[in-house]
C-alpha cells in the first residue's frame, strides 16, 4: 500500500524568493519539503488552512504526496 499525504503548497511569485514553498506545521512557509505539514486527508489540510487563515487559491493549494514525491514533480 502506498503512503499518501496532503500538503499545502505555496508558489511564490516574489522576486526575493521565487519558487515553490510549503506550509509548515506552525503555518509558516518553508522551502524544505521535509518540513511541510502533512495531513492524512484533504479535509484535514483544508481545516488547517481555515484555522490558520491560509487562503487557498491558484498560488496556494493542497496537493498530494505519494511515497515522498509531489504529484507532477520530475
C-alpha positions as CSV (number, residue, x, y, z in Angstrom):
1,X,0.0,0.0,0.0
2,X,1.4,3.4,-1.0
3,X,1.6,6.0,1.7
4,X,-0.1,9.3,0.8
5,X,-0.1,12.7,2.5
6,X,-1.6,16.0,1.7
7,X,0.5,19.2,1.9
8,X,-0.2,22.9,1.3
9,X,2.0,24.2,-1.5
10,X,2.6,28.0,-1.9
11,X,4.1,29.1,-5.2
12,X,5.9,32.4,-4.7
13,X,5.9,35.0,-7.4
14,X,8.1,37.4,-5.4
15,X,11.5,38.4,-6.8
16,X,13.1,37.8,-3.4
17,X,12.4,34.1,-3.2
18,X,10.7,32.8,-6.3
19,X,9.7,29.2,-6.5
20,X,7.7,26.6,-4.6
21,X,7.5,26.5,-0.8
22,X,5.3,24.5,1.6
23,X,3.4,25.4,4.7
24,X,5.0,24.0,7.9
25,X,3.1,22.8,11.0
26,X,3.4,26.2,12.6
27,X,1.7,27.7,9.4
28,X,4.9,29.4,8.3
29,X,6.4,29.0,4.8
30,X,9.3,26.6,4.3
31,X,11.4,25.8,1.3
32,X,12.1,22.3,2.6
33,X,9.5,19.7,1.6
34,X,10.6,17.6,4.5
35,X,9.4,20.3,6.9
36,X,6.0,20.6,5.3
37,X,3.0,19.9,7.5
38,X,1.5,16.6,6.3
39,X,-2.2,15.6,6.6
40,X,-3.9,12.3,6.2
41,X,-6.9,13.7,4.4
42,X,-7.7,16.6,2.1
43,X,-10.3,17.7,4.7
44,X,-7.7,17.9,7.5
45,X,-5.4,20.1,5.3
46,X,-8.4,22.3,4.4
47,X,-9.3,22.7,8.1
48,X,-5.7,23.6,8.9
49,X,-5.7,26.2,6.2
50,X,-9.0,27.7,7.5
51,X,-7.8,27.7,11.2
52,X,-4.6,29.5,10.2
53,X,-6.2,31.9,7.7
54,X,-4.3,30.5,4.8
55,X,-6.2,31.5,1.6
56,X,-6.3,28.6,-0.9
57,X,-6.1,29.8,-4.5
58,X,-4.1,29.3,-7.7
59,X,-0.8,30.0,-5.9
60,X,-1.6,28.3,-2.6
61,X,-3.2,25.0,-2.8
62,X,-3.5,21.5,-1.3
63,X,-1.5,18.8,-3.2
64,X,-0.9,15.1,-2.7
65,X,2.4,13.4,-1.9
66,X,2.6,9.7,-2.8
67,X,5.6,7.8,-1.4
68,X,7.5,11.1,-0.8
69,X,7.0,12.6,-4.2
70,X,4.7,15.5,-5.0
71,X,2.4,14.7,-7.9
72,X,3.9,16.3,-11.1
73,X,7.5,16.6,-9.8
74,X,10.0,15.2,-12.2
